[in-house]
Amino acid sequence: MTASKLKTIDVLTRVNLILSLFIVLLLNIIDAFFTIIFVDRLGYQEANPIVAPMFTWGPSAFFAWKIVTVLTCCIIIYVSWTRSKKKWVQKFVNVLMVVYGVLALTHIFALVRLLI
């Protein structure tokens, strides 16, 4: 391969990872939004025992903590990847997207069932 093609592949790989991490962050925001609806508005309990105490400080604290935590993890993943360029990192981020996507769909279906 020519140097030009390798550079193009590198740029596309970088853009793909950045876009994937952005999707993870967006799905995390959706998850946080639905969690606040279910816990703060509908009286359900947070299933994650590590996150549950955040609601003692209110939904804003929970939301901020969740966003900062996942954003920090995304930054760490990206910076680590830029140093190593390991292919498994993109696969790991893809798994995160699937997990958060399933979680978001679960929240949506549960809310729809409550409204019907």
C-alpha positions as CSV (number, residue, x, y, z in Angstrom):
1,M,0.0,0.0,0.0
2,T,1.1,3.5,-0.7
3,A,1.7,6.0,2.1
4,S,-1.3,8.0,0.9
5,K,-3.7,5.0,1.2
6,L,-2.3,4.2,4.7
7,K,-2.9,7.8,5.8
8,T,-6.4,7.6,4.5
9,I,-7.1,4.4,6.4
10,D,-5.6,5.9,9.5
11,V,-7.8,9.0,9.2
12,L,-10.9,6.9,8.6
13,T,-10.1,4.6,11.5
14,R,-9.7,7.7,13.8
15,V,-13.0,9.2,12.6
16,N,-14.7,5.9,13.1
17,L,-13.5,5.6,16.6
18,I,-14.4,9.2,17.4
19,L,-17.9,8.7,16.0
20,S,-18.4,5.5,17.9
21,L,-17.3,7.1,21.2
22,F,-19.7,10.0,20.4
23,I,-22.5,7.5,19.9
24,V,-21.6,5.8,23.2
25,L,-21.8,9.2,24.9
26,L,-25.2,10.0,23.2
27,L,-26.6,6.6,24.2
28,N,-25.4,7.2,27.8
29,I,-27.3,10.5,27.8
30,I,-30.4,8.7,26.6
31,D,-29.9,6.1,29.4
32,A,-29.5,8.8,32.0
33,F,-32.6,10.6,30.8
34,F,-34.8,7.5,31.0
35,T,-33.2,6.5,34.4
36,I,-34.2,9.9,35.8
37,I,-37.7,9.5,34.5
38,F,-38.1,6.0,36.0
39,V,-36.3,6.7,39.3
40,D,-37.1,10.4,40.1
41,R,-40.5,10.7,38.4
42,L,-42.0,7.3,38.6
43,G,-40.5,6.1,41.9
44,Y,-38.6,3.1,40.6
45,Q,-35.2,2.1,42.2
46,E,-31.9,2.4,40.4
47,A,-30.7,-1.2,39.6
48,N,-27.0,-0.3,39.8
49,P,-26.0,-0.2,43.5
50,I,-22.9,1.9,42.7
51,V,-25.0,4.6,41.0
52,A,-28.1,4.5,43.2
53,P,-26.6,6.8,46.0
54,M,-26.2,9.6,43.4
55,F,-30.0,10.1,43.5
56,T,-29.7,11.2,47.2
57,W,-28.2,14.4,45.7
58,G,-30.9,14.7,43.1
59,P,-31.3,13.9,39.4
60,S,-29.0,16.7,38.3
61,A,-26.1,15.3,40.4
62,F,-26.9,11.8,38.9
63,F,-26.9,13.2,35.4
64,A,-23.7,15.2,35.8
65,W,-21.9,12.2,37.4
66,K,-23.0,9.9,34.7
67,I,-22.0,12.2,31.9
68,V,-18.6,13.1,33.4
69,T,-17.8,9.5,34.1
70,V,-18.6,8.2,30.7
71,L,-17.0,11.2,28.9
72,T,-13.9,10.6,31.0
73,C,-13.9,7.0,30.0
74,C,-14.3,7.9,26.3
75,I,-11.4,10.3,26.5
76,I,-9.2,7.6,28.2
77,I,-10.2,5.1,25.5
78,Y,-9.4,7.5,22.7
79,V,-6.0,8.7,24.1
80,S,-5.0,5.1,24.8
81,W,-6.0,4.1,21.3
82,T,-3.9,7.0,19.8
83,R,-0.9,5.6,21.5
84,S,-1.4,1.9,20.7
85,K,-3.7,1.7,17.6
86,K,-4.9,-1.7,18.8
87,K,-7.7,-3.0,16.6
88,W,-9.5,-4.6,19.6
89,V,-10.3,-1.1,20.9
90,Q,-12.8,-0.4,18.2
91,K,-14.4,-3.8,18.8
92,F,-14.7,-3.0,22.5
93,V,-16.4,0.4,21.7
94,N,-18.7,-1.5,19.3
95,V,-19.7,-3.7,22.2
96,L,-20.4,-0.6,24.3
97,M,-22.6,0.8,21.6
98,V,-24.6,-2.4,21.5
99,V,-25.0,-2.6,25.3
100,Y,-26.1,1.0,25.6
101,G,-28.3,0.6,22.5
102,V,-30.1,-2.4,24.1
103,L,-30.4,-0.5,27.3
104,A,-31.9,2.5,25.6
105,L,-34.4,0.3,23.7
106,T,-35.3,-1.4,27.0
107,H,-36.0,1.9,28.6
108,I,-38.1,3.0,25.6
109,F,-40.2,-0.2,25.5
110,A,-40.7,-0.1,29.3
111,L,-41.9,3.5,29.2
112,V,-44.2,2.7,26.3
113,R,-45.7,-0.2,28.2
114,L,-46.3,2.1,31.2
115,L,-48.1,4.6,29.0
116,I,-50.4,2.1,27.2
